[in-house]
Amino acid sequence: MTPSEVLRTAARAIRENRLRAWLSVLGVVIGVGSVLLLISIGIGVRADITRQVESLGTNVAFVMPGKLDETGRPNGMSMMGISTLTMQDVASLGGVRGVRAAIPITFVFGAVQKGDESHSAIVLAADHRMAEIRRERIAAGRFYTPRDAGDRVCVIGSRLKADIFGSGQALGRTLTIQNEEFRIIGVLAPEETTMFSEMSFARVCYIPWETSRRAFPNAQINRIIVQTEYETDPDHITRDLRAAMLRNHQVEDFGILTYRQLLAAIFRVFNIVTALIVGISAISLLVAGIGIMNIMLVTVTERTREIGIRMTVGARGKDIFLQFLAEAITLSITGGALGVALAFAGVAILNAHTVLKPIVTPGALLLALGVCIAVGIVFGTAPAARASRLSPMDALRYE
């Protein structure tokens, strides 16, 4: 039999047993659809995380109190006490070759108040170069400049502005931070809505670094952000930054986290969770494959007499094997195609109605197709081999 004849025979056999065929492919539809959808969600979340981290700058390193652990993650407990970072560290880091800027960051704790109402906000004290490092876009007003050093002014995020003032005017109004009044001179442009929006800078409130030193004299330096030249090798600059810090501290009571390390630390945990979820979903594909094998074994038994007739008119065992294997693969690919369609529908619904932004890649589609073919081959081989080994005379006598 030619390949086209094999496929036509397989398609005809499937059409003659529609109900059984649909029951066979249902598991493949659910398995492929769920696995492809979960992979797409995972890819979308990775892209989302990457965008959030890139918004901090791809040529940025973060110096923080407390030594990093062996996996490169910050030690949360070591950052809860007194910070060991000083202005001498800022000056030393700024003098390292390849460093464009080193700016101290202070977390100003406490809520932002407007009248008697308190609002959740991330209050950061930083100098004007923070706007350049984060590539902040201004929707209204301006970011503060060196001329505003020491003035009680602030720039707020779009969501914080909406929480406090709604659709009203914010420029020129005042906010209270730790009993100190700050005048709003700028509002940041809205950020793209993502599943990590709550952790974004949409509720940030920037105040000048010099102002924070005067208004909150007991404030610590919680972070030092180091902006490097783009052409600088990250590993080389990290070694130089560590050496500069060690000259000041003698012991490594600090951590230096680069863009690549930050993403790696996040993805290390994320990849484990994704693998577990996809693995659990893939179990349905295994069950679907076993279902196809069982259905095909039943089909071989029911069509024993047909097999005998084919053999008596010249069909070889190879032809019988290919026919039943083609039926199994056709069932699997049909289920896979329907599963892909189901996954695309799920992606469209999630994109339209949730903050999740799944991304279907060509690689994921090829993986789905490969899985479908593999399921058909693996679980269709045993029934096809059984059919090809039947004796023509025994098959003709079978009732």
Secondary structure, DSSP 8 states (H G I E B T S, - for coil): --HHHHHHHHHHHHHHTHHHHHHHHHHHHHHHHHHHHHHHHHHHHHHHHHHHHHTT-TTEEEEEES---TTS---TGGGSS-----HHHHHHHHTSTTEEEEEEEEE--S-EEETTEEE--EEEEE-TTHHHHTT--EEEE----GGGTTS-EEEE-HHHHHHHHTTS--TT-EEEETTEEEEEEEEE------TTGGGSGGGEEEEEHHHHHHH-TT----EEEEEE-TTS-HHHHHHHHHHHHHHHHSS--EEEEEHHHHHHHHHHHHHHHHHHHHHHHHHHHHHHHHHHHHHHHHHHHHTHHHHHHHHHTT--HHHHHHHHHHHHHHHHHHHHHHHHHHHHHHHHHHHHHSS------HHHHHHHHHHHHHHHHHHHHHHHHHHHT--HHHHHH--
